[in-house]
Amino acid sequence: VGLDRRRWSAKDKVVVITGASSGIGTSLARTYAAEGAKLSLVARRRADLERVCEECMALGASSAQAVVADISTEEGWAAVRGAVPAAVDLLVLNAGIAMGAPFVSLCEQNQAMGTMKRL
């Protein structure tokens, strides 16, 4: 039995990317923009995020929306939920968090699940 090797296209798909103001998030935003995606880009740094949105529009995004939010907080996630469309085709959870300790020590202190649930 052969595998279906057709490539998924982001054209006109709703793509939400957290941590989109730099690094991997910016790179992914540019990639999906070039395919014509409808982007909702999430990050804390407004100026950087708006610059990335402008770049994405120039690359061919159907739309590029900046959602300024800190997703390490409930308020941040509420802002994301209120800003992005209800139907999301692709969600990229790329934002980094600082745990403040090695994951193993968080497990030993029974704090790992609390940290992961916030994500």
Number of C-alpha atoms within 10 A of each C-alpha: 3 4 5 6 6 6 6 6 11 20 17 17 18 23 24 25 23 25 24 30 27 16 10 14 22 21 14 16 29 24 17 24 27 18 17 22 27 25 28 24 28 30 25 19 17 15 12 15 23 19 12 24 26 15 17 26 20 12 17 19 25 19 17 24 20 25 26 21 21 20 23 15 12 12 12 18 16 13 17 22 12 11 15 19 13 9 9 13 14 13 12 15 15 16 20 11 11 8 12 7 8 10 13 11 11 16 11 9 9 11 14 16 11 10 15 9 7 11 15
